[in-house]
């Protein structure tokens, strides 16, 4: 590596010498380091350390050091993260791709062992447990047994990967949620590696295959979510190509008031930043308010960066960081290194230090935060606790429009391949995406709630009934303040004789086993169990759609009366169709409020004024009567959350239990694919691939596969949740002898491209305007106009040699960093997506799979241009744009030709954002590019 600035120097820590790359080597170059945000100092060190004269030059270093906070991002840098983090849903297909790359390398005459993680890669299995059993002492045991039954083949594959690949470690199932395991154990804050016999110290950085990788930003570690394909490239030594971002400073002051929680704070922050608009930007928190913000609360805020749209939401290293490292059982020498390194590099937040320069600054006084929820469809749609009832009434009629009996009958006809149009389709399209509630007066046109008695005689459900109450997800389930708060509220509720309503499916999925330790130690587990919040598993459950089935009587009631029922969860995602296909409204809330709504049994209640229920003494019990004080919470934390709990739980974290260790594991450098497998298949990405890429082809004669509205999320695009029997994926499994009871979820079958491509664009809430009156994965085959499934249409278009495109509105691809939201369209034959705007991660993933992202011009959209989706499309000028490396601009012309020969021409911007991404696109995707580079290296 080059060292143009002579930055390499020694750092002494407790008698040990480390080599570091000092930032102050730039001070003599007119660089004011104090003005740089903390996050950009991390990037600057990365460039200094990785300067090689090719991917990183001295000029790159100086440009970043002299960052202009107000300038639009134009400078590309090559970022090399210290490690890669994965969870099993996204990690399995990543390892499948690496195994397929080994096969391709061998086929092309190279050494397959060159396909190997060059950076440390760690995978935590946390996304496969489902809430089949809940509300019983046996829930954890039964759900774990089912998890292993369903996923034995996947887990055996991961064990092969752990043995077959260097630098790859797997954390077994039932350990915790990936981001919490990262926070409590995997994160180093300051990383070290041996170089010529000397330890080199540098900031711990990472990319992860889950959008909530940003949770680690709370610990002062820079990292964010990327698609699996981009993470694979990082594992293989490729830099992450990025534009130097703008950085929004978020100043915190004061402290949280009595009654407010970290969840309320993060919902407030999410709403503020979404309104500001921070897509593609870094957000950095600073101010005196950090003095009163525990590390767990910081991690909760950082976790939600994807929800407020930022690349990251980072906090600087300070005394609270060191305190947490000690609490979580990190070695004393590591903590000493973190403090010494951060202070030496000017990365330590010290009282009275000058504030950095930011692109813009936002302010929040923590004392103004109010108890809140967010829903019913988006995490940024915050509603204060006192406005939830009116807000639900306001949106109820719109929710019902998408769930009446006529539509249910229509969808039943559609699944038989005989979908017809519905005159109410236009009404439904108005509520597409968004659906956020602006609290106000009750809607006078909202229908009266129907009541459906349950057959067991224990109560009734109606519109607004809470049928799922889940303490779940990485956001809150290891934050001691809200978890202890939930336990204390449960204890007081039980003491007053309250019970959860019988129609509520309650569950508790802790983020780590440490949570169980401190809930047991404080005596709160018994109270949570008494209300049905038994531990169902240690993993990401309801928040990702692994909520499991509702009872038959609840399902029957919902369908018979077209009820709009509700889930309340302590998660970060509540997009429509995500939590449970039978639940139309989903609200995010703090764990204590999740318990409260389980007691109330309905969202149609004002918890600030109306009682939760009646106590054993016959008197009404209000939320304020059982809400724990901050003093109670803090005293319990100090008594029951201890360092030895962390050290004990993580002592042998990679070993797993006997069930994990006894799994049969394949051997060898090349994976032995089983053609009969319905879980793991060799993907077709490298079939027919040559040593050199084919020239870029212009797109002509393309048809529209889907015409979509605003806020289409990766949940709408990527297969997720349960697999329906009548769906193309369900039929594929049935044809291979898989019974519906063994379908498992789409997430668990991400290693099988045949299942996943059939589930792409098949979300039950997707509304494709190409097939009005339908909901789900349907389109019209053109030019005939027949309604069919998107998968079947894609197969027919492929037989005809017709390329496909997607037309969409604003924020296309928002949500989780799902690589299958790009892989699926690629296998469907989609060549381009034309949208009003893209979410950052998904745009990058599209390029990474060789799909062209195009952006409509300002003020243009399909409606304003008069596009129906029935036109044939051509895209002109793409090759010239790419060949010039953007020198000639990024505009192409799109020509839409209708059946009568009339044409509509409009400009579109090529959203391939960096020169490195041009290379990925020209090679047909990032994996093909990496494979060819490794093959060339092997040949000299």
Secondary structure by P-SEA (a helix, b strand, c coil): cccccccbbbbbcccbbbbbbccccccccccccccccaaaaaaaaaaaaacccccccaaaaaaaaaccccccccbbbbbbbcbbbbccaaaaaaaaaaaaaaaaaaaacccccccccccbbbbbcccccccccccccaaaaaaaaaaaaacaaaaaaaaaaaaacccccccccccccaaaaaaacccccbbbbbcccbbbbbccccccccccccccccccbbbbbbcaaaaaaaaacccccccbbbbbbbbbcbbbcccccaaaaaaaaaaaaaaaccccbbbbbbccccccccaaaaaaaaaaccccccccccccccaaaaaaaaaacccaaaaaaaaaaaaaaccccccccccccccbbbbbccccccccccccccccccccccaaaaaaaaaaaaaaaaccaaaaaaaaaaaacbbbbbcaaaaaaaacccccccccccccccccbbbbbccccccccccccccccccccccccccaaaaaaaaaaaaaaaaaccccccccbbbbbbccaaaaaaaaaacaaaaaaaaccccccccccccccccccccaaaaaaaaaaccbbbbbccccccccccccccccbbbbbcaaaaaaaaaacccccccccccccccccccccccccccccaaaaaaaaaccccaaaaaaaacccccccccccccccccccccccccccccccccccccccccccccbbbbcbbbbcccccccccccccccccccccccaaaaaaaaaccccccccccccccccaaaaaaacccccccccccccccccbbbbcccccccccaaaaaaaaaaabbbbbbbbccccccccccccaaaaaaaacccbbbcccccaaaaaaaaaacbbbbbcccccccccccccccbbbbbcaaaaaaaaccccccbbbbbbbccccbbbbbccccccccaaaaaaaaaccaaaaaaaaaaaaaac
